[in-house]
């Protein structure tokens, strides 16, 4: 894994996590899925497929309790 990919995903997670915290659980799903799916290709990073994005959202939402 390259440093650019790690830094890109960390920044997407920080921005998305901030807005997801403001919007609650439902808003978090709505915010994080498009961020993880559409933003990495715009930053010339590897595309994350929809199944992986959905799995990441499912796992991360289980830690919010």
N, CA, C, O and CB atoms as a CASP TS submission, in Angstrom:
PFRMAT TS
TARGET T0000
AUTHOR 0000-0000-0000
METHOD Language model
MODEL 1
PARENT N/A
ATOM      1  N   UNK     1       0.839  -1.175   0.000  1.00  0.00           N
ATOM      2  CA  UNK     1       0.000   0.000   0.000  1.00  0.00           C
ATOM      3  C   UNK     1       0.886   1.240   0.000  1.00  0.00           C
ATOM      4  O   UNK     1       1.838   1.346   0.774  1.00  0.00           O
ATOM      5  CB  UNK     1      -0.956  -0.003   1.213  1.00  0.00           C
ATOM      6  N   UNK     2       0.557   2.157  -0.868  1.00  0.00           N
ATOM      7  CA  UNK     2       1.384   3.350  -0.970  1.00  0.00           C
ATOM      8  C   UNK     2       0.986   4.389   0.075  1.00  0.00           C
ATOM      9  O   UNK     2      -0.125   4.373   0.606  1.00  0.00           O
ATOM     10  CB  UNK     2       1.281   3.947  -2.371  1.00  0.00           C
ATOM     11  N   UNK     3       1.909   5.276   0.349  1.00  0.00           N
ATOM     12  CA  UNK     3       1.641   6.337   1.311  1.00  0.00           C
ATOM     13  C   UNK     3       0.520   7.247   0.823  1.00  0.00           C
ATOM     14  O   UNK     3      -0.279   7.731   1.624  1.00  0.00           O
ATOM     15  CB  UNK     3       2.906   7.152   1.572  1.00  0.00           C
ATOM     16  N   UNK     4       0.457   7.483  -0.481  1.00  0.00           N
ATOM     17  CA  UNK     4      -0.588   8.339  -1.054  1.00  0.00           C
ATOM     18  C   UNK     4      -1.967   7.748  -0.813  1.00  0.00           C
ATOM     19  O   UNK     4      -2.902   8.467  -0.458  1.00  0.00           O
ATOM     20  CB  UNK     4      -0.358   8.538  -2.558  1.00  0.00           C
ATOM     21  N   UNK     5      -2.097   6.445  -1.002  1.00  0.00           N
ATOM     22  CA  UNK     5      -3.384   5.785  -0.764  1.00  0.00           C
ATOM     23  C   UNK     5      -3.776   5.881   0.703  1.00  0.00           C
ATOM     24  O   UNK     5      -4.929   6.179   1.015  1.00  0.00           O
ATOM     25  CB  UNK     5      -3.325   4.311  -1.199  1.00  0.00           C
ATOM     26  N   UNK     6      -2.847   5.635   1.595  1.00  0.00           N
ATOM     27  CA  UNK     6      -3.128   5.703   3.031  1.00  0.00           C
ATOM     28  C   UNK     6      -3.512   7.122   3.438  1.00  0.00           C
ATOM     29  O   UNK     6      -4.479   7.314   4.175  1.00  0.00           O
ATOM     30  CB  UNK     6      -1.909   5.228   3.844  1.00  0.00           C
ATOM     31  N   UNK     7      -2.767   8.108   2.967  1.00  0.00           N
ATOM     32  CA  UNK     7      -3.075   9.504   3.300  1.00  0.00           C
ATOM     33  C   UNK     7      -4.409   9.932   2.703  1.00  0.00           C
ATOM     34  O   UNK     7      -5.173  10.654   3.344  1.00  0.00           O
ATOM     35  CB  UNK     7      -1.960  10.431   2.802  1.00  0.00           C
ATOM     36  N   UNK     8      -4.692   9.494   1.492  1.00  0.00           N
ATOM     37  CA  UNK     8      -5.966   9.833   0.856  1.00  0.00           C
ATOM     38  C   UNK     8      -7.146   9.241   1.602  1.00  0.00           C
ATOM     39  O   UNK     8      -8.136   9.931   1.848  1.00  0.00           O
ATOM     40  CB  UNK     8      -5.980   9.354  -0.579  1.00  0.00           C
ATOM     41  N   UNK     9      -7.050   7.968   1.965  1.00  0.00           N
ATOM     42  CA  UNK     9      -8.141   7.324   2.700  1.00  0.00           C
ATOM     43  C   UNK     9      -8.294   7.920   4.100  1.00  0.00           C
ATOM     44  O   UNK     9      -9.411   8.048   4.601  1.00  0.00           O
ATOM     45  CB  UNK     9      -7.897   5.812   2.796  1.00  0.00           C
ATOM     46  N   UNK    10      -7.184   8.279   4.726  1.00  0.00           N
ATOM     47  CA  UNK    10      -7.265   8.891   6.055  1.00  0.00           C
ATOM     48  C   UNK    10      -7.944  10.249   5.993  1.00  0.00           C
ATOM     49  O   UNK    10      -8.749  10.580   6.863  1.00  0.00           O
ATOM     50  CB  UNK    10      -5.870   9.034   6.666  1.00  0.00           C
ATOM     51  N   UNK    11      -7.630  11.036   4.975  1.00  0.00           N
ATOM     52  CA  UNK    11      -8.281  12.349   4.857  1.00  0.00           C
ATOM     53  C   UNK    11      -9.746  12.214   4.501  1.00  0.00           C
ATOM     54  O   UNK    11     -10.570  12.975   5.009  1.00  0.00           O
ATOM     55  CB  UNK    11      -7.578  13.203   3.811  1.00  0.00           C
ATOM     56  N   UNK    12     -10.099  11.262   3.638  1.00  0.00           N
ATOM     57  CA  UNK    12     -11.505  11.010   3.334  1.00  0.00           C
ATOM     58  C   UNK    12     -12.235  10.568   4.595  1.00  0.00           C
ATOM     59  O   UNK    12     -13.355  11.008   4.854  1.00  0.00           O
ATOM     60  CB  UNK    12     -11.645   9.942   2.224  1.00  0.00           C
ATOM     61  N   UNK    13     -11.606   9.704   5.375  1.00  0.00           N
ATOM     62  CA  UNK    13     -12.221   9.242   6.617  1.00  0.00           C
ATOM     63  C   UNK    13     -12.413  10.350   7.630  1.00  0.00           C
ATOM     64  O   UNK    13     -13.420  10.381   8.336  1.00  0.00           O
ATOM     65  CB  UNK    13     -11.393   8.157   7.222  1.00  0.00           C
ATOM     66  N   UNK    14     -11.452  11.260   7.708  1.00  0.00           N
ATOM     67  CA  UNK    14     -11.570  12.367   8.666  1.00  0.00           C
ATOM     68  C   UNK    14     -12.703  13.314   8.281  1.00  0.00           C
ATOM     69  O   UNK    14     -13.512  13.697   9.126  1.00  0.00           O
ATOM     70  CB  UNK    14     -10.249  13.142   8.752  1.00  0.00           C
ATOM     71  N   UNK    15     -12.758  13.684   7.023  1.00  0.00           N
ATOM     72  CA  UNK    15     -13.825  14.585   6.565  1.00  0.00           C
ATOM     73  C   UNK    15     -15.178  13.897   6.655  1.00  0.00           C
ATOM     74  O   UNK    15     -16.141  14.466   7.168  1.00  0.00           O
ATOM     75  CB  UNK    15     -13.563  15.051   5.119  1.00  0.00           C
ATOM     76  N   UNK    16     -15.241  12.680   6.155  1.00  0.00           N
ATOM     77  CA  UNK    16     -16.505  11.940   6.203  1.00  0.00           C
ATOM     78  C   UNK    16     -16.943  11.629   7.616  1.00  0.00           C
ATOM     79  O   UNK    16     -18.134  11.684   7.923  1.00  0.00           O
ATOM     80  CB  UNK    16     -16.385  10.659   5.427  1.00  0.00           C
ATOM     81  N   UNK    17     -15.997  11.302   8.482  1.00  0.00           N
ATOM     82  CA  UNK    17     -16.327  11.020   9.872  1.00  0.00           C
ATOM     83  C   UNK    17     -16.873  12.234  10.599  1.00  0.00           C
ATOM     84  O   UNK    17     -17.770  12.117  11.433  1.00  0.00           O
ATOM     85  CB  UNK    17     -15.117  10.506  10.591  1.00  0.00           C
ATOM     86  N   UNK    18     -16.330  13.396  10.281  1.00  0.00           N
ATOM     87  CA  UNK    18     -16.838  14.629  10.879  1.00  0.00           C
ATOM     88  C   UNK    18     -18.291  14.864  10.495  1.00  0.00           C
ATOM     89  O   UNK    18     -19.139  15.109  11.353  1.00  0.00           O
ATOM     90  CB  UNK    18     -15.983  15.823  10.453  1.00  0.00           C
ATOM     91  N   UNK    19     -18.570  14.787   9.197  1.00  0.00           N
ATOM     92  CA  UNK    19     -19.940  15.016   8.754  1.00  0.00           C
ATOM     93  C   UNK    19     -20.879  13.883   9.171  1.00  0.00           C
ATOM     94  O   UNK    19     -22.054  14.130   9.445  1.00  0.00           O
ATOM     95  CB  UNK    19     -19.974  15.183   7.246  1.00  0.00           C
ATOM     96  N   UNK    20     -20.383  12.655   9.224  1.00  0.00           N
ATOM     97  CA  UNK    20     -21.200  11.538   9.680  1.00  0.00           C
ATOM     98  C   UNK    20     -21.561  11.709  11.152  1.00  0.00           C
ATOM     99  O   UNK    20     -22.664  11.350  11.564  1.00  0.00           O
ATOM    100  CB  UNK    20     -20.465  10.207   9.460  1.00  0.00           C
ATOM    101  N   UNK    21     -20.644  12.252  11.943  1.00  0.00           N
ATOM    102  CA  UNK    21     -20.937  12.512  13.347  1.00  0.00           C
ATOM    103  C   UNK    21     -22.002  13.579  13.515  1.00  0.00           C
ATOM    104  O   UNK    21     -22.814  13.516  14.439  1.00  0.00           O
ATOM    105  CB  UNK    21     -19.680  12.927  14.074  1.00  0.00           C
ATOM    106  N   UNK    22     -22.000  14.544  12.632  1.00  0.00           N
ATOM    107  CA  UNK    22     -23.025  15.582  12.699  1.00  0.00           C
ATOM    108  C   UNK    22     -24.389  15.074  12.264  1.00  0.00           C
ATOM    109  O   UNK    22     -25.413  15.524  12.778  1.00  0.00           O
ATOM    110  CB  UNK    22     -22.628  16.759  11.843  1.00  0.00           C
ATOM    111  N   UNK    23     -24.411  14.141  11.322  1.00  0.00           N
ATOM    112  CA  UNK    23     -25.671  13.687  10.745  1.00  0.00           C
ATOM    113  C   UNK    23     -26.237  12.429  11.392  1.00  0.00           C
ATOM    114  O   UNK    23     -27.388  12.078  11.131  1.00  0.00           O
ATOM    115  CB  UNK    23     -25.488  13.444   9.293  1.00  0.00           C
ATOM    116  N   UNK    24     -25.472  11.747  12.217  1.00  0.00           N
ATOM    117  CA  UNK    24     -25.953  10.522  12.845  1.00  0.00           C
ATOM    118  C   UNK    24     -25.692   9.311  11.967  1.00  0.00           C
ATOM    119  O   UNK    24     -24.992   9.404  10.958  1.00  0.00           O
ATOM    120  CB  UNK    24     -27.437  10.631  13.152  1.00  0.00           C
ATOM    121  N   UNK    25     -26.257   8.175  12.352  1.00  0.00           N
ATOM    122  CA  UNK    25     -25.978   6.917  11.667  1.00  0.00           C
ATOM    123  C   UNK    25     -26.455   6.934  10.216  1.00  0.00           C
ATOM    124  O   UNK    25     -25.679   6.607   9.318  1.00  0.00           O
ATOM    125  CB  UNK    25     -26.632   5.766  12.409  1.00  0.00           C
ATOM    126  N   UNK    26     -27.684   7.299   9.967  1.00  0.00           N
ATOM    127  CA  UNK    26     -28.219   7.305   8.606  1.00  0.00           C
ATOM    128  C   UNK    26     -27.477   8.272   7.716  1.00  0.00           C
ATOM    129  O   UNK    26     -27.167   7.951   6.568  1.00  0.00           O
ATOM    130  CB  UNK    26     -29.687   7.651   8.618  1.00  0.00           C
ATOM    131  N   UNK    27     -27.191   9.438   8.224  1.00  0.00           N
ATOM    132  CA  UNK    27     -26.431  10.415   7.463  1.00  0.00           C
ATOM    133  C   UNK    27     -25.006   9.970   7.219  1.00  0.00           C
ATOM    134  O   UNK    27     -24.410  10.294   6.191  1.00  0.00           O
ATOM    135  CB  UNK    27     -26.433  11.735   8.171  1.00  0.00           C
ATOM    136  N   UNK    28     -24.461   9.225   8.168  1.00  0.00           N
ATOM    137  CA  UNK    28     -23.104   8.726   8.001  1.00  0.00           C
ATOM    138  C   UNK    28     -22.983   7.759   6.847  1.00  0.00           C
ATOM    139  O   UNK    28     -21.994   7.784   6.115  1.00  0.00           O
ATOM    140  CB  UNK    28     -22.640   8.064   9.259  1.00  0.00           C
ATOM    141  N   UNK    29     -23.970   6.913   6.676  1.00  0.00           N
ATOM    142  CA  UNK    29     -23.974   5.978   5.551  1.00  0.00           C
ATOM    143  C   UNK    29     -24.092   6.747   4.242  1.00  0.00           C
ATOM    144  O   UNK    29     -23.413   6.437   3.262  1.00  0.00           O
ATOM    145  CB  UNK    29     -25.131   4.956   5.687  1.00  0.00           C
ATOM    146  N   UNK    30     -24.951   7.741   4.238  1.00  0.00           N
ATOM    147  CA  UNK    30     -25.166   8.531   3.022  1.00  0.00           C
ATOM    148  C   UNK    30     -23.920   9.341   2.666  1.00  0.00           C
ATOM    149  O   UNK    30     -23.648   9.555   1.485  1.00  0.00           O
ATOM    150  CB  UNK    30     -26.372   9.468   3.200  1.00  0.00           C
ATOM    151  N   UNK    31     -23.176   9.785   3.643  1.00  0.00           N
ATOM    152  CA  UNK    31     -21.980  10.590   3.384  1.00  0.00           C
ATOM    153  C   UNK    31     -20.777   9.714   3.037  1.00  0.00           C
ATOM    154  O   UNK    31     -20.060  10.007   2.080  1.00  0.00           O
ATOM    155  CB  UNK    31     -21.656  11.460   4.599  1.00  0.00           C
ATOM    156  N   UNK    32     -20.549   8.663   3.786  1.00  0.00           N
ATOM    157  CA  UNK    32     -19.319   7.894   3.633  1.00  0.00           C
ATOM    158  C   UNK    32     -19.284   7.033   2.374  1.00  0.00           C
ATOM    159  O   UNK    32     -18.223   6.878   1.769  1.00  0.00           O
ATOM    160  CB  UNK    32     -19.127   7.024   4.830  1.00  0.00           C
ATOM    161  N   UNK    33     -20.418   6.471   1.969  1.00  0.00           N
ATOM    162  CA  UNK    33     -20.397   5.610   0.785  1.00  0.00           C
ATOM    163  C   UNK    33     -19.929   6.365  -0.457  1.00  0.00           C
ATOM    164  O   UNK    33     -19.010   5.895  -1.127  1.00  0.00           O
ATOM    165  CB  UNK    33     -21.783   5.020   0.541  1.00  0.00           C
ATOM    166  N   UNK    34     -20.520   7.517  -0.796  1.00  0.00           N
ATOM    167  CA  UNK    34     -20.021   8.235  -1.973  1.00  0.00           C
ATOM    168  C   UNK    34     -18.577   8.718  -1.822  1.00  0.00           C
ATOM    169  O   UNK    34     -17.822   8.738  -2.794  1.00  0.00           O
ATOM    170  CB  UNK    34     -20.911   9.417  -2.259  1.00  0.00           C
ATOM    171  N   UNK    35     -18.196   9.106  -0.599  1.00  0.00           N
ATOM    172  CA  UNK    35     -16.811   9.545  -0.408  1.00  0.00           C
ATOM    173  C   UNK    35     -15.825   8.421  -0.704  1.00  0.00           C
ATOM    174  O   UNK    35     -14.824   8.639  -1.386  1.00  0.00           O
ATOM    175  CB  UNK    35     -16.606  10.053   1.019  1.00  0.00           C
ATOM    176  N   UNK    36     -16.098   7.235  -0.201  1.00  0.00           N
ATOM    177  CA  UNK    36     -15.185   6.111  -0.418  1.00  0.00           C
ATOM    178  C   UNK    36     -15.249   5.572  -1.841  1.00  0.00           C
ATOM    179  O   UNK    36     -14.279   4.991  -2.326  1.00  0.00           O
ATOM    180  CB  UNK    36     -15.496   4.998   0.557  1.00  0.00           C
ATOM    181  N   UNK    37     -16.374   5.758  -2.510  1.00  0.00           N
ATOM    182  CA  UNK    37     -16.534   5.192  -3.846  1.00  0.00           C
ATOM    183  C   UNK    37     -16.062   6.136  -4.957  1.00  0.00           C
ATOM    184  O   UNK    37     -15.451   5.687  -5.926  1.00  0.00           O
ATOM    185  CB  UNK    37     -17.983   4.831  -4.073  1.00  0.00           C
ATOM    186  N   UNK    38     -16.335   7.429  -4.826  1.00  0.00           N
ATOM    187  CA  UNK    38     -16.065   8.358  -5.922  1.00  0.00           C
ATOM    188  C   UNK    38     -14.788   9.191  -5.762  1.00  0.00           C
ATOM    189  O   UNK    38     -14.175   9.560  -6.764  1.00  0.00           O
ATOM    190  CB  UNK    38     -17.222   9.277  -6.069  1.00  0.00           C
ATOM    191  N   UNK    39     -14.383   9.487  -4.555  1.00  0.00           N
ATOM    192  CA  UNK    39     -13.255  10.395  -4.353  1.00  0.00           C
ATOM    193  C   UNK    39     -11.892   9.770  -4.691  1.00  0.00           C
ATOM    194  O   UNK    39     -11.090  10.447  -5.333  1.00  0.00           O
ATOM    195  CB  UNK    39     -13.246  10.865  -2.923  1.00  0.00           C
ATOM    196  N   UNK    40     -11.578   8.528  -4.305  1.00  0.00           N
ATOM    197  CA  UNK    40     -10.247   7.996  -4.635  1.00  0.00           C
ATOM    198  C   UNK    40      -9.881   8.052  -6.126  1.00  0.00           C
ATOM    199  O   UNK    40      -8.750   8.420  -6.444  1.00  0.00           O
ATOM    200  CB  UNK    40     -10.162   6.577  -4.173  1.00  0.00           C
ATOM    201  N   UNK    41     -10.786   7.702  -7.056  1.00  0.00           N
ATOM    202  CA  UNK    41     -10.403   7.842  -8.469  1.00  0.00           C
ATOM    203  C   UNK    41     -10.155   9.294  -8.877  1.00  0.00           C
ATOM    204  O   UNK    41      -9.330   9.553  -9.753  1.00  0.00           O
ATOM    205  CB  UNK    41     -11.483   7.250  -9.355  1.00  0.00           C
ATOM    206  N   UNK    42     -10.846  10.231  -8.265  1.00  0.00           N
ATOM    207  CA  UNK    42     -10.617  11.641  -8.576  1.00  0.00           C
ATOM    208  C   UNK    42      -9.239  12.102  -8.116  1.00  0.00           C
ATOM    209  O   UNK    42      -8.677  13.040  -8.681  1.00  0.00           O
ATOM    210  CB  UNK    42     -11.694  12.504  -7.932  1.00  0.00           C
ATOM    211  N   UNK    43      -8.696  11.449  -7.096  1.00  0.00           N
ATOM    212  CA  UNK    43      -7.369  11.771  -6.572  1.00  0.00           C
ATOM    213  C   UNK    43      -6.284  10.885  -7.180  1.00  0.00           C
ATOM    214  O   UNK    43      -5.163  10.841  -6.673  1.00  0.00           O
ATOM    215  CB  UNK    43      -7.358  11.632  -5.058  1.00  0.00           C
ATOM    216  N   UNK    44      -6.613  10.180  -8.263  1.00  0.00           N
ATOM    217  CA  UNK    44      -5.698   9.247  -8.940  1.00  0.00           C
ATOM    218  C   UNK    44      -5.240   8.126  -8.018  1.00  0.00           C
ATOM    219  O   UNK    44      -4.091   7.690  -8.084  1.00  0.00           O
ATOM    220  CB  UNK    44      -4.482   9.995  -9.475  1.00  0.00           C
ATOM    221  N   UNK    45      -6.141   7.661  -7.159  1.00  0.00           N
ATOM    222  CA  UNK    45      -5.874   6.516  -6.296  1.00  0.00           C
ATOM    223  C   UNK    45      -6.643   5.312  -6.838  1.00  0.00           C
ATOM    224  O   UNK    45      -7.460   5.453  -7.748  1.00  0.00           O
ATOM    225  CB  UNK    45      -6.274   6.818  -4.814  1.00  0.00           C
ATOM    226  N   UNK    46      -6.387   4.159  -6.294  1.00  0.00           N
ATOM    227  CA  UNK    46      -7.058   2.949  -6.751  1.00  0.00           C
ATOM    228  C   UNK    46      -8.550   3.015  -6.434  1.00  0.00           C
ATOM    229  O   UNK    46      -8.951   3.464  -5.360  1.00  0.00           O
ATOM    230  CB  UNK    46      -6.426   1.705  -6.103  1.00  0.00           C
ATOM    231  N   UNK    47      -9.363   2.561  -7.385  1.00  0.00           N
ATOM    232  CA  UNK    47     -10.810   2.533  -7.168  1.00  0.00           C
ATOM    233  C   UNK    47     -11.156   1.424  -6.187  1.00  0.00           C
ATOM    234  O   UNK    47     -10.604   0.326  -6.258  1.00  0.00           O
ATOM    235  CB  UNK    47     -11.571   2.335  -8.504  1.00  0.00           C
ATOM    236  N   UNK    48     -12.063   1.716  -5.281  1.00  0.00           N
ATOM    237  CA  UNK    48     -12.560   0.737  -4.326  1.00  0.00           C
ATOM    238  C   UNK    48     -13.915   0.286  -4.824  1.00  0.00           C
ATOM    239  O   UNK    48     -14.802   1.111  -5.042  1.00  0.00           O
ATOM    240  CB  UNK    48     -12.644   1.322  -2.873  1.00  0.00           C
ATOM    241  N   UNK    49     -14.092  -1.027  -5.009  1.00  0.00           N
ATOM    242  CA  UNK    49     -15.359  -1.495  -5.560  1.00  0.00           C
ATOM    243  C   UNK    49     -16.486  -1.360  -4.542  1.00  0.00           C
ATOM    244  O   UNK    49     -16.240  -1.213  -3.345  1.00  0.00           O
ATOM    245  CB  UNK    49     -15.236  -2.948  -6.017  1.00  0.00           C
ATOM    246  N   UNK    50     -17.721  -1.412  -5.028  1.00  0.00           N
ATOM    247  CA  UNK    50     -18.892  -1.148  -4.197  1.00  0.00           C
ATOM    248  C   UNK    50     -19.052  -2.171  -3.073  1.00  0.00           C
ATOM    249  O   UNK    50     -19.499  -1.820  -1.981  1.00  0.00           O
ATOM    250  CB  UNK    50     -20.139  -1.135  -5.056  1.00  0.00           C
ATOM    251  N   UNK    51     -18.694  -3.424  -3.324  1.00  0.00           N
ATOM    252  CA  UNK    51     -18.810  -4.448  -2.279  1.00  0.00           C
ATOM    253  C   UNK    51     -17.866  -4.151  -1.115  1.00  0.00           C
ATOM    254  O   UNK    51     -18.233  -4.324   0.047  1.00  0.00           O
ATOM    255  CB  UNK    51     -18.510  -5.843  -2.859  1.00  0.00           C
ATOM    256  N   UNK    52     -16.665  -3.709  -1.426  1.00  0.00           N
ATOM    257  CA  UNK    52     -15.700  -3.377  -0.382  1.00  0.00           C
ATOM    258  C   UNK    52     -16.139  -2.154   0.400  1.00  0.00           C
ATOM    259  O   UNK    52     -16.013  -2.115   1.624  1.00  0.00           O
ATOM    260  CB  UNK    52     -14.322  -3.143  -0.984  1.00  0.00           C
ATOM    261  N   UNK    53     -16.656  -1.148  -0.307  1.00  0.00           N
ATOM    262  CA  UNK    53     -17.153   0.047   0.372  1.00  0.00           C
ATOM    263  C   UNK    53     -18.310  -0.308   1.301  1.00  0.00           C
ATOM    264  O   UNK    53     -18.369   0.189   2.426  1.00  0.00           O
ATOM    265  CB  UNK    53     -17.598   1.106  -0.653  1.00  0.00           C
ATOM    266  N   UNK    54     -19.227  -1.158   0.848  1.00  0.00           N
ATOM    267  CA  UNK    54     -20.349  -1.564   1.690  1.00  0.00           C
ATOM    268  C   UNK    54     -19.861  -2.349   2.910  1.00  0.00           C
ATOM    269  O   UNK    54     -20.397  -2.192   4.007  1.00  0.00           O
ATOM    270  CB  UNK    54     -21.345  -2.407   0.879  1.00  0.00           C
ATOM    271  N   UNK    55     -18.848  -3.191   2.718  1.00  0.00           N
ATOM    272  CA  UNK    55     -18.303  -3.949   3.850  1.00  0.00           C
ATOM    273  C   UNK    55     -17.622  -3.032   4.853  1.00  0.00           C
ATOM    274  O   UNK    55     -17.760  -3.225   6.061  1.00  0.00           O
ATOM    275  CB  UNK    55     -17.314  -5.007   3.359  1.00  0.00           C
ATOM    276  N   UNK    56     -16.890  -2.038   4.366  1.00  0.00           N
ATOM    277  CA  UNK    56     -16.239  -1.087   5.266  1.00  0.00           C
ATOM    278  C   UNK    56     -17.280  -0.313   6.054  1.00  0.00           C
ATOM    279  O   UNK    56     -17.109  -0.094   7.253  1.00  0.00           O
ATOM    280  CB  UNK    56     -15.337  -0.121   4.480  1.00  0.00           C
ATOM    281  N   UNK    57     -18.346   0.101   5.406  1.00  0.00           N
ATOM    282  CA  UNK    57     -19.415   0.831   6.090  1.00  0.00           C
ATOM    283  C   UNK    57     -20.093  -0.056   7.137  1.00  0.00           C
ATOM    284  O   UNK    57     -20.404   0.413   8.232  1.00  0.00           O
ATOM    285  CB  UNK    57     -20.454   1.345   5.071  1.00  0.00           C
ATOM    286  N   UNK    58     -20.324  -1.321   6.815  1.00  0.00           N
ATOM    287  CA  UNK    58     -20.969  -2.225   7.766  1.00  0.00           C
ATOM    288  C   UNK    58     -20.095  -2.444   8.990  1.00  0.00           C
ATOM    289  O   UNK    58     -20.592  -2.436  10.116  1.00  0.00           O
ATOM    290  CB  UNK    58     -21.286  -3.565   7.101  1.00  0.00           C
ATOM    291  N   UNK    59     -18.807  -2.638   8.785  1.00  0.00           N
ATOM    292  CA  UNK    59     -17.887  -2.865   9.900  1.00  0.00           C
ATOM    293  C   UNK    59     -17.736  -1.595  10.736  1.00  0.00           C
ATOM    294  O   UNK    59     -17.774  -1.653  11.965  1.00  0.00           O
ATOM    295  CB  UNK    59     -16.510  -3.330   9.380  1.00  0.00           C
ATOM    296  N   UNK    60     -17.566  -0.461  10.082  1.00  0.00           N
ATOM    297  CA  UNK    60     -17.353   0.769  10.839  1.00  0.00           C
ATOM    298  C   UNK    60     -18.600   1.199  11.585  1.00  0.00           C
ATOM    299  O   UNK    60     -18.498   1.838  12.633  1.00  0.00           O
ATOM    300  CB  UNK    60     -16.903   1.879   9.917  1.00  0.00           C
ATOM    301  N   UNK    61     -19.770   0.866  11.075  1.00  0.00           N
ATOM    302  CA  UNK    61     -20.993   1.237  11.795  1.00  0.00           C
ATOM    303  C   UNK    61     -21.189   0.380  13.036  1.00  0.00           C
ATOM    304  O   UNK    61     -21.870   0.800  13.971  1.00  0.00           O
ATOM    305  CB  UNK    61     -22.211   1.109  10.880  1.00  0.00           C
ATOM    306  N   UNK    62     -20.606  -0.815  13.062  1.00  0.00           N
ATOM    307  CA  UNK    62     -20.747  -1.673  14.239  1.00  0.00           C
ATOM    308  C   UNK    62     -19.904  -1.147  15.404  1.00  0.00           C
ATOM    309  O   UNK    62     -20.175  -1.490  16.555  1.00  0.00           O
ATOM    310  CB  UNK    62     -20.340  -3.120  13.899  1.00  0.00           C
ATOM    311  N   UNK    63     -18.898  -0.328  15.134  1.00  0.00           N
ATOM    312  CA  UNK    63     -18.055   0.238  16.183  1.00  0.00           C
ATOM    313  C   UNK    63     -18.604   1.530  16.751  1.00  0.00           C
ATOM    314  O   UNK    63     -18.002   2.085  17.671  1.00  0.00           O
ATOM    315  CB  UNK    63     -16.677   0.476  15.655  1.00  0.00           C
ATOM    316  N   UNK    64     -19.708   2.030  16.251  1.00  0.00           N
ATOM    317  CA  UNK    64     -20.236   3.321  16.663  1.00  0.00           C
ATOM    318  C   UNK    64     -21.051   3.240  17.950  1.00  0.00           C
ATOM    319  O   UNK    64     -21.399   4.280  18.510  1.00  0.00           O
ATOM    320  CB  UNK    64     -21.083   3.898  15.562  1.00  0.00           C
ATOM    321  N   UNK    65     -21.360   2.068  18.427  1.00  0.00           N
ATOM    322  CA  UNK    65     -22.212   1.954  19.639  1.00  0.00           C
ATOM    323  C   UNK    65     -21.536   2.439  20.866  1.00  0.00           C
ATOM    324  O   UNK    65     -22.121   2.405  21.948  1.00  0.00           O
ATOM    325  CB  UNK    65     -22.638   0.540  19.860  1.00  0.00           C
TER
END
